[in-house]
Amino acid sequence: MVHNKVTIIGSGPAAHTAAIYLARAEMKPTLYEGMLANGIAAGGQLTTTTDVENFPGFPEGISGTGLMDKLREQSLRFGTEIITETISKVDLSSRPFKLWTEFNEDEAPITTDAVVIATGASAKRLHLPGEETYWQQGISACAVCDGAIPLFRNKPLAVVGGGDSACEEALFLTKYASKVYMIVRKDYLRASTIMQRRVEKNEKLEVLYNTVSKEAKGDGKLLSALTIENVVTKEVKDLPVSGLFYAIGHIPATKIFADQLESDEDGYLKTIPGSSLTSIPGVFAAGDVQDKRYRQAITSAGTGCMAALDAEKFLSENE
Ligand SMILES: Cc1cc2nc3c(=O)[nH]c(=O)nc-3n(C[C@H](O)[C@H](O)[C@H](O)COP(=O)(O)OP(=O)(O)OC[C@H]3O[C@@H](n4cnc5c(N)ncnc54)[C@H](O)[C@@H]3O)c2cc1C
């Protein structure tokens, strides 16, 4: 039977930061990085992007995969054991906790004294025709991450969604874009009143109500238009835009913890504010799996550090 002192589940900035701290503290962490867990390669969401320009320490920017390779290397340097398997089942009802890897659910479990959950989240997509071609070539799911890049400067852009985050993203993009269209399916915004007022007041913003996206179009390399349909008039037209930002929510990777750990109405793991402590002592959460507000690599790394320090304290107090 395999027993790990502390197990990290995940492979994004939160998981590797936790691994670096725990390994340096001689806690001998074992990290399960996933085998295309939730359809994303080991390394997490940053493996699906091109350049990362806002992670401190890289004045010239760094590619998403380049950054994740460096974090992985740093985890290994201090002795983290990295296993390229997905954790598919957990039993957190008593200590030691029990974990199973994918395709081995009927075998003896891996046991562990503490767990850091850093399984991340994934942005919801519309899966439009043309989306695969123009993903990261005009289509993005993160305005804060990508809005400032030259591709979008002084160009017309579209944001899909009608909630608070969609309004926030659209307002943010008006700093760079020549014009921002909000594509809203309903005939109203779901956002708070204050957000709606800000949207209405911004001269660069135009809300297209009763509108759905149909197709992403371009020259095969870069996005240049979004086909939209007015669901009331049935009018279909091409909106010339160089950028399309999805702001329709994220799905936290928490399915395997459902009914075992407290989560909010959207499935994000709940942590005690200001800590990484979940509803079960010895189980810690870090990164996007517990954060629906900031969702950045640096905040994930920060909470990964918190989880490592919290886990280390827990282990030393329960030895
Ligand atoms: C296209 C795009 C561009 C972005 N650009 C930027 C940017 O420029 N700057 C920035 O700061 N942020 C950016 N972000 C946001 C950033 O990527 C996330 O905030 C960050 O990656 C979250 O880190 P995380 O550690 O929580 O986990 P994630 O990056 O979400 O990674 C978690 C990973 O763990 C693995 N995993 C999941 N479940 C299991 C399991 N059961 N067993 C084993 N492994 C598992 C999977 O590989 C999963 O992807 C971008 C996001 C996207 C989608």
PDBQT file of the ligand as one rigid body, heavy atoms in Angstrom, charges set to zero:
ROOT
HETATM    1  C1  LIG A 401      -6.482  31.085 -21.895  1.00  0.00    +0.000 C 
HETATM    2  C2  LIG A 401      -6.073  31.533 -20.516  1.00  0.00    +0.000 A 
HETATM    3  C3  LIG A 401      -5.111  32.511 -20.388  1.00  0.00    +0.000 A 
HETATM    4  C4  LIG A 401      -4.716  32.917 -19.121  1.00  0.00    +0.000 A 
HETATM    5  N1  LIG A 401      -3.749  33.875 -19.021  1.00  0.00    +0.000 NA
HETATM    6  C5  LIG A 401      -3.333  34.270 -17.794  1.00  0.00    +0.000 A 
HETATM    7  C6  LIG A 401      -2.307  35.257 -17.663  1.00  0.00    +0.000 A 
HETATM    8  O1  LIG A 401      -1.793  35.785 -18.655  1.00  0.00    +0.000 OA
HETATM    9  N2  LIG A 401      -1.938  35.611 -16.397  1.00  0.00    +0.000 N 
HETATM   10  C7  LIG A 401      -2.502  35.074 -15.278  1.00  0.00    +0.000 A 
HETATM   11  O2  LIG A 401      -2.119  35.420 -14.165  1.00  0.00    +0.000 OA
HETATM   12  N3  LIG A 401      -3.486  34.148 -15.382  1.00  0.00    +0.000 NA
HETATM   13  C8  LIG A 401      -3.906  33.735 -16.607  1.00  0.00    +0.000 A 
HETATM   14  N4  LIG A 401      -4.905  32.811 -16.723  1.00  0.00    +0.000 N 
HETATM   15  C9  LIG A 401      -5.521  32.293 -15.477  1.00  0.00    +0.000 C 
HETATM   16  C10 LIG A 401      -4.589  31.231 -14.872  1.00  0.00    +0.000 C 
HETATM   17  O3  LIG A 401      -4.258  30.292 -15.866  1.00  0.00    +0.000 OA
HETATM   18  C11 LIG A 401      -5.276  30.543 -13.707  1.00  0.00    +0.000 C 
HETATM   19  O4  LIG A 401      -5.700  31.498 -12.767  1.00  0.00    +0.000 OA
HETATM   20  C12 LIG A 401      -4.303  29.581 -13.030  1.00  0.00    +0.000 C 
HETATM   21  O5  LIG A 401      -3.731  28.696 -13.957  1.00  0.00    +0.000 OA
HETATM   22  C13 LIG A 401      -5.021  28.773 -11.958  1.00  0.00    +0.000 C 
HETATM   23  O6  LIG A 401      -4.089  27.945 -11.381  1.00  0.00    +0.000 OA
HETATM   24  P1  LIG A 401      -4.449  26.701 -10.502  1.00  0.00    +0.000 P 
HETATM   25  O7  LIG A 401      -3.169  26.323  -9.856  1.00  0.00    +0.000 OA
HETATM   26  O8  LIG A 401      -5.612  26.966  -9.657  1.00  0.00    +0.000 OA
HETATM   27  O9  LIG A 401      -4.845  25.519 -11.481  1.00  0.00    +0.000 OA
HETATM   28  P2  LIG A 401      -5.074  25.287 -13.022  1.00  0.00    +0.000 P 
HETATM   29  O10 LIG A 401      -4.163  26.104 -13.856  1.00  0.00    +0.000 OA
HETATM   30  O11 LIG A 401      -6.532  25.394 -13.271  1.00  0.00    +0.000 OA
HETATM   31  O12 LIG A 401      -4.577  23.790 -13.150  1.00  0.00    +0.000 OA
HETATM   32  C14 LIG A 401      -5.106  22.735 -12.451  1.00  0.00    +0.000 C 
HETATM   33  C15 LIG A 401      -4.684  21.467 -13.165  1.00  0.00    +0.000 C 
HETATM   34  O13 LIG A 401      -4.609  20.395 -12.268  1.00  0.00    +0.000 OA
HETATM   35  C16 LIG A 401      -4.810  19.189 -12.972  1.00  0.00    +0.000 C 
HETATM   36  N5  LIG A 401      -5.878  18.422 -12.317  1.00  0.00    +0.000 N 
HETATM   37  C17 LIG A 401      -7.198  18.755 -12.195  1.00  0.00    +0.000 A 
HETATM   38  N6  LIG A 401      -7.885  17.772 -11.581  1.00  0.00    +0.000 NA
HETATM   39  C18 LIG A 401      -6.987  16.813 -11.296  1.00  0.00    +0.000 A 
HETATM   40  C19 LIG A 401      -7.088  15.550 -10.676  1.00  0.00    +0.000 A 
HETATM   41  N7  LIG A 401      -8.256  15.082 -10.224  1.00  0.00    +0.000 N 
HETATM   42  N8  LIG A 401      -5.961  14.798 -10.547  1.00  0.00    +0.000 NA
HETATM   43  C20 LIG A 401      -4.773  15.268 -10.981  1.00  0.00    +0.000 A 
HETATM   44  N9  LIG A 401      -4.613  16.449 -11.603  1.00  0.00    +0.000 NA
HETATM   45  C21 LIG A 401      -5.704  17.216 -11.753  1.00  0.00    +0.000 A 
HETATM   46  C22 LIG A 401      -5.240  19.553 -14.396  1.00  0.00    +0.000 C 
HETATM   47  O14 LIG A 401      -4.139  19.494 -15.276  1.00  0.00    +0.000 OA
HETATM   48  C23 LIG A 401      -5.677  20.993 -14.225  1.00  0.00    +0.000 C 
HETATM   49  O15 LIG A 401      -5.653  21.721 -15.367  1.00  0.00    +0.000 OA
HETATM   50  C24 LIG A 401      -5.318  32.367 -17.965  1.00  0.00    +0.000 A 
HETATM   51  C25 LIG A 401      -6.297  31.377 -18.101  1.00  0.00    +0.000 A 
HETATM   52  C26 LIG A 401      -6.674  30.959 -19.354  1.00  0.00    +0.000 A 
HETATM   53  C27 LIG A 401      -7.715  29.881 -19.499  1.00  0.00    +0.000 C 
ENDROOT
TORSDOF 0
